[in-house]
Amino acid sequence: MKHKILLVDDRPENLYSLESMLMEDDRIIFKANSGDEALKIAFQEDLSLILLDVQMPEMDGFEVANMLKSTKRTKKIPIVFVTAISKEKKYMLQGLDEGAMDYLFKPLDTDITRSKVNTLLQFFAQQKEIEQKNNELLKLNEEKNFFLGMASHDLRNPLGNIITLSSLISQDIGHNFPDEYKNYLEVIMSTSRRMLEMLNNILDVSKIESGVTTLDLAPISVHDLFQECISCNKLPADKKKIHLSYSIADSTGKPYADKGQILQVLNNLVSNAIKYSHPSTAIELTAEGSSEEITIHIIDQGQGIPESEHKVLFSAFSKTSVRSTAGEGSTGLGLNIVKKIVEAHHGRIWVKSKPGEGSVFPFLFR
């Protein structure tokens, strides 16, 4: 790779002097004696560095730098101002504000000039390499999301059939089947449900990360959301004799949101609260705010989570030292999906929890 360097100065002798200092086999030198000419070259060539004189007629170096930094094609090109202006702080600050990375002061010292140029060219090459690696990682991530989405989608139907057929067999055999075989069926169904939950979560993550999902925004009733959430989670809560309730502040309006996705957030948080709470406790949902911003709290009387583990809660596949109270499984993806959905609604989610004092998961969305 040959580095392309643009030298800009209104005096030809300065351009030739700089060129003689900097010319090497791995470099192509372009020269411009005005701001207009410099911009034309910069917009046409893939430059690695620009050495830009400050004092030029018609368009000075500060103006040229401002235009370069405000244009997508040229804004990442390193700029070094070359100037005879004294090292007054106000001039240096102005240049740095315009996007310059450094200054060279006339009369130029050959060793210093070469050293700074070499360093900046190395920096530019490293930046390019990082950008290339990032683009490769993005492409790999897209391929991964596509594969996971496809695999999860194709595996859900067979698992659904296993669960349905196992349930039918379990209902039909009644008392005519040995208890041992009934236990086998229960293991098949419970394991299949956990696998289906994991596949659904993986599919959700891959859709969110690939940008496939879109928000279907409409005014939603928090009252209806809470009722539907409690209805969805009543059976597992009843099994552990956990009481579900909710309260809504009078000021709470009807925010614009994707009802299905916010319900998914609520179901995930309430489901987690049930998993990690002891029997005969309570879980409460509260809401407050306005039509512009709603804050919802899911409050449980569970085991609580050590503060040192709060920061990993919303990461993919993360699990804490806290264990479910009835052997319920967890994929480690649910809270990561919740976080992504809430952030897609321009909101945030956090946790308040101490061991032995239960947990509160507040989230707000706009």
Sequence and secondary structure as in RCSB ss.txt:
>XXXX:A:sequence
MKHKILLVDDRPENLYSLESMLMEDDRIIFKANSGDEALKIAFQEDLSLILLDVQMPEMDGFEVANMLKSTKRTK
KIPIVFVTAISKEKKYMLQGLDEGAMDYLFKPLDTDITRSKVNTLLQFFAQQKEIEQKNNELLKLNEEKNFFLGM
ASHDLRNPLGNIITLSSLISQDIGHNFPDEYKNYLEVIMSTSRRMLEMLNNILDVSKIESGVTTLDLAPISVHDL
FQECISCNKLPADKKKIHLSYSIADSTGKPYADKGQILQVLNNLVSNAIKYSHPSTAIELTAEGSSEEITIHIID
QGQGIPESEHKVLFSAFSKTSVRSTAGEGSTGLGLNIVKKIVEAHHGRIWVKSKPGEGSVFPFLFR
>XXXX:A:secstr
  EEEEEE S HHHHHHHHHHH  TTEEEEEESSHHHHHHHHHHS  SEEEEES  SSS HHHHHHHHHTSTTTT
TS EEEEE S   HHHHHHHHHTT  EEEESS  HHHHHHHHHHHHHHHHHHHHHHHHHHHHHHHHHHHHHHHHH
HHHHHHHHHHHHHHHHHHHHHHHTTSS HHHHHHHHHHHHHHHHHHHHHHHHHHHHHHHHT     EEE  HHHH
HHHHHHHHHHHHHHTT EEEEEE TT    EEEHHHHHHHHHHHHHHHHHTS TT EEEEEEEE SS EEEEEEE
 S    GGGGGGTTSTT   S   TT     S HHHHHHHHHHHTT EE  EE TTS EEEEEEE 
